[in-house]
Amino acid sequence: MAAQTANPSGVNAVRRDMLVGLIGANIQNSLSPALFADVCAAAGLRGYYHLMDVDRLPGRSLEDVLGAVCAAGFAGVNVTYPFKEAVPKLLDEVSDEARQIGAVNTVTISRDGATKGYNTDRTGFRQSFEATLGRDAVAGQTILLVGAGGAGRAVAFALFDLGVQTLLVGDKNEAQAAGLVAALTSQFGSGRCRIEGDPAAALAGAAGAVNATPVGMTGIPGMPISPAAIEARHWVADVIYSPLETDLLKAARTRGARVIGGAGMCVHQAAEAFRLFTGIAPDVGRLHAAFAQAAALRDRASAVNQP
């Protein structure tokens, strides 16, 4: 494993050989390995992206897995559901933005094992949304966010970056929702966000909605918002990309609403994460193409394996 150094910006200096990975649950359909392989191919790097699925590692805690990757000489890891809010307290350092959000999805590991956490979900969602639906779909509007966990926290801050006027936050975990509302109020002032216990009712007064829960992901069926509440005037976004179009988005499209899936967010957040790991800024257009190709292969394999 080649030596790793850090430059003054905190981004890893370019290294030619590296081991990185993803820590989370229900991650076997992740396309991150394919994206990282493409980054390495484009830059002439040798690297491997390892999936560490806690559903397949019984008895292993987040602390156990993080300790193992540090000992093994990983250059860094991505972190996903359900660990984004838990990982910051295990790290040596957390970026200002990740601390503000209260969640980490990218961890760099220096040659001496020192860890630093970042959040690339915020920029990933914002850039994807701007490229697809545009800022005007959010600016000055009331928006519903379902899910106040790690992904939801990043999306909430991204929506404020996009100029949301009022954010309605719904989550079955009331304490989690209250914590996010408190963080947003502290940052953006009172009256800009509030908890909503009934997403369907809340959507009636909103321009659009974002699902930032795992509901609708492959292996976690269901819809977090009743389709009956969706109107043609709405837009509906989902952070999930497995499947590429969730049942929620299919229902919203049927009702005439504009929709945006999680593919763009995945690509944009991955580009920034891989820059932190490798010291190289990937070509986002190339990453979009690599994502589309990998998703098509995944979906064909899934169709073949259906009973």
ChimeraX attribute file (.defattr): number of C-alpha atoms within 10 A of each C-alpha:
attribute: neighborCount
match mode: 1-to-1
recipient: residues
	/A:1	14
	/A:2	11
	/A:3	15
	/A:4	20
	/A:5	16
	/A:6	16
	/A:7	10
	/A:8	8
	/A:9	8
	/A:10	13
	/A:11	18
	/A:12	23
	/A:13	19
	/A:14	21
	/A:15	19
	/A:16	16
	/A:17	17
	/A:18	22
	/A:19	18
	/A:20	24
	/A:21	21
	/A:22	22
	/A:23	25
	/A:24	19
	/A:25	18
	/A:26	20
	/A:27	20
	/A:28	13
	/A:29	17
	/A:30	17
	/A:31	21
	/A:32	21
	/A:33	19
	/A:34	18
	/A:35	26
	/A:36	23
	/A:37	16
	/A:38	20
	/A:39	26
	/A:40	21
	/A:41	12
	/A:42	12
	/A:43	14
	/A:44	11
	/A:45	17
	/A:46	14
	/A:47	21
	/A:48	17
	/A:49	20
	/A:50	15
	/A:51	20
	/A:52	21
	/A:53	17
	/A:54	18
	/A:55	13
	/A:56	12
	/A:57	11
	/A:58	8
	/A:59	9
	/A:60	12
	/A:61	11
	/A:62	18
	/A:63	12
	/A:64	10
	/A:65	16
	/A:66	22
	/A:67	13
	/A:68	12
	/A:69	20
	/A:70	20
	/A:71	11
	/A:72	12
	/A:73	20
	/A:74	24
	/A:75	28
	/A:76	30
	/A:77	27
	/A:78	26
	/A:79	27
	/A:80	21
	/A:81	18
	/A:82	18
	/A:83	18
	/A:84	22
	/A:85	20
	/A:86	16
	/A:87	22
	/A:88	23
	/A:89	11
	/A:90	15
	/A:91	17
	/A:92	12
	/A:93	16
	/A:94	22
	/A:95	14
	/A:96	12
	/A:97	17
	/A:98	21
	/A:99	15
	/A:100	16
	/A:101	25
	/A:102	22
	/A:103	29
	/A:104	31
	/A:105	27
	/A:106	29
	/A:107	29
	/A:108	29
	/A:109	25
	/A:110	20
	/A:111	17
	/A:112	12
	/A:113	18
	/A:114	13
	/A:115	20
	/A:116	20
	/A:117	29
	/A:118	24
	/A:119	30
	/A:120	25
	/A:121	30
	/A:122	24
	/A:123	19
	/A:124	25
	/A:125	29
	/A:126	25
	/A:127	20
	/A:128	21
	/A:129	23
	/A:130	14
	/A:131	11
	/A:132	14
	/A:133	15
	/A:134	14
	/A:135	18
	/A:136	12
	/A:137	19
	/A:138	24
	/A:139	17
	/A:140	15
	/A:141	17
	/A:142	21
	/A:143	29
	/A:144	29
	/A:145	27
	/A:146	26
	/A:147	26
	/A:148	27
	/A:149	25
	/A:150	27
	/A:151	27
	/A:152	27
	/A:153	29
	/A:154	28
	/A:155	26
	/A:156	30
	/A:157	25
	/A:158	21
	/A:159	24
	/A:160	19
	/A:161	15
	/A:162	20
	/A:163	16
	/A:164	22
	/A:165	16
	/A:166	20
	/A:167	24
	/A:168	24
	/A:169	28
	/A:170	25
	/A:171	23
	/A:172	12
	/A:173	11
	/A:174	14
	/A:175	11
	/A:176	18
	/A:177	24
	/A:178	17
	/A:179	15
	/A:180	25
	/A:181	23
	/A:182	16
	/A:183	16
	/A:184	22
	/A:185	15
	/A:186	10
	/A:187	12
	/A:188	13
	/A:189	11
	/A:190	12
	/A:191	10
	/A:192	16
	/A:193	23
	/A:194	20
	/A:195	19
	/A:196	20
	/A:197	16
	/A:198	14
	/A:199	21
	/A:200	17
	/A:201	13
	/A:202	20
	/A:203	23
	/A:204	14
	/A:205	13
	/A:206	18
	/A:207	18
	/A:208	24
	/A:209	25
	/A:210	25
	/A:211	28
	/A:212	25
	/A:213	22
	/A:214	22
	/A:215	20
	/A:216	22
	/A:217	22
	/A:218	18
	/A:219	11
	/A:220	10
	/A:221	12
	/A:222	15
	/A:223	18
	/A:224	21
	/A:225	20
	/A:226	15
	/A:227	18
	/A:228	10
	/A:229	15
	/A:230	24
	/A:231	20
	/A:232	12
	/A:233	12
	/A:234	21
	/A:235	24
	/A:236	23
	/A:237	22
	/A:238	27
	/A:239	25
	/A:240	23
	/A:241	21
	/A:242	21
	/A:243	18
	/A:244	20
	/A:245	19
	/A:246	23
	/A:247	18
	/A:248	24
	/A:249	24
	/A:250	13
	/A:251	19
	/A:252	25
	/A:253	19
	/A:254	14
	/A:255	17
	/A:256	14
	/A:257	18
	/A:258	19
	/A:259	22
	/A:260	22
	/A:261	25
	/A:262	23
	/A:263	24
	/A:264	24
	/A:265	25
	/A:266	25
	/A:267	26
	/A:268	24
	/A:269	23
	/A:270	23
	/A:271	24
	/A:272	23
	/A:273	28
	/A:274	25
	/A:275	18
	/A:276	25
	/A:277	29
	/A:278	28
	/A:279	18
	/A:280	19
	/A:281	15
	/A:282	23
	/A:283	12
	/A:284	16
	/A:285	11
	/A:286	15
	/A:287	22
	/A:288	18
	/A:289	14
	/A:290	20
	/A:291	21
	/A:292	15
	/A:293	14
	/A:294	18
	/A:295	21
	/A:296	13
	/A:297	12
	/A:298	16
	/A:299	15
	/A:300	11
	/A:301	11
	/A:302	11
	/A:303	10
	/A:304	8
	/A:305	8
	/A:306	6
	/A:307	4
